[in-house]
Amino acid sequence: MVDERIWPERDRPWQAAYLWGVTQPEVSAETIAARLDELLGAVLEAGVPAEELFGDPAALAADDVAELGTAEEIVRSSFGSGAKQTLLLTGVMLLVPILPLMIVLLISSGWEIELTARSLTFSGCLALMLASCAVIRALHDAGLPKGVGAMIAVAVALLVAAVAVAMTPDPLPRLARDVPTLFVGLGAAVPGAALLLTSFLLPEKPLREDWSEEQWVRRFRAALISRGLSRQQAAERVRELRAGRVAVDRSAFAEYGHPVAFARKMTEHAPAAKKRRWVVGGAAEVVVPALLLVFGAASTDMWWWMRLLIGGVGAVWLVLNARSVWGSRPWKAAE
Amino acid sequence: MARAECAVGLGLAPVEGRGVSTAAWQRASLPLLMLRVLRSSPRHGYGISQALVDAGLHPITGAQLYPALVKLEADGAISAGWEEGASGPARKVYSLTARGRERLADLEDEWQSFVAAASRVV
């Protein structure tokens, strides 16, 4: 049967504001839908505006996130929860630069361009570096710091290779000339689109539940480090749980749940972990705009207005991100 | 009309997992219960859980207990130190701090107000 109940026109802005606030990684789509249905039922039954009935939508959304949200849902919906989410992120990261790249190519070279081995190698290195960044994020979300370290090394190597190729004075063999620029753009979009399609075709998988004790502890320790604890602090947490488990005859999974979700709970309020997460997360947020700014300022072979545009976008983006990062400093509440 | 009054008055159906039960009340009052247990003497994590069970409350899983301890420690309400076990591994023992005593007093006041108000209704 189709549910014909709809939000009254006067309450739609309230509903939109509530939905904006409650849509957080820790609350599942099913839970949000059930809660919205519950709120709508109350509004229709009371016959008064939602604002009058429930008050500020942002405040109610914050309460509901605190009450309905779970660390398990954050892990389940994170980019590190499986191949589906990782492919989705990688596909998006490969597709996003295509449009600005096309605009730059059309402005600088017109409707047809020349393809050289150098330009293809350079683009390939950059695309693989972007894919590496997506995998780094996925491994970080999955609580696998060793994998993150290895992939950072791969990404840096690809960046160095891209710079080395760009600085080669020899353009390397010409592969084709007068290739339609739009055709090049479509070709560049194929890998990202293929990854997105594969991601959509893959089924959603529930969180893993079969953990041996050793697997659970190893993943928990790694996830603690990934969330900002030092090795020593992580080892101490593991030691504490092991000592407490002497008196408990249930498995670690039955007692604590998913190791990555439990690591999130254990580090959410830990001051040292919060500070380290802020430093690393903040650095990640400012590094890309800073690179764009430097690229705009240093690329002497581009038109001045293009340098100004790229540098300007980088500068504005950098200032906005830096303000946002500073606003989220862990010690702000104590000031 | 207050939001909570409206919700109760309109008989909002509980979302799955939100049903009110002793376990839910216990979860909501966990910081108060833990600080109260630690006021009598320092204990390790499992010891706190055991003290609550001995008092007739539901057992607390490690998934609830340890994050709550981390939060109380981060707030400065409790402090932790390692203690060698007589017949087992060393254990982390938690004790109440001066700040924790203040926090406990505040929570006890809030709890008394809540119970007094609730008992006028129930």
Interface residues (C-beta under 8 A of the other chain):
Chain A: T31 A34 R35 E38 G41 A42 E45 A46 E52 L53 F54 G55 L60 E67 L68 E236 R239 E240 L241 R242 A243 G244 R245 V246 A247 V248 E255 Y256 G257 F262 K265 M266 T267 E268 H269 A270 P271
Chain B: M1 R3 C6 A7 L10 L12 A13 V15 E16 R18 H44 G45 Y46 Q50 T61 G62 A63 Y66 P67 V70 K71 A74 D75 G85 G88 P89 A90 R91 K92
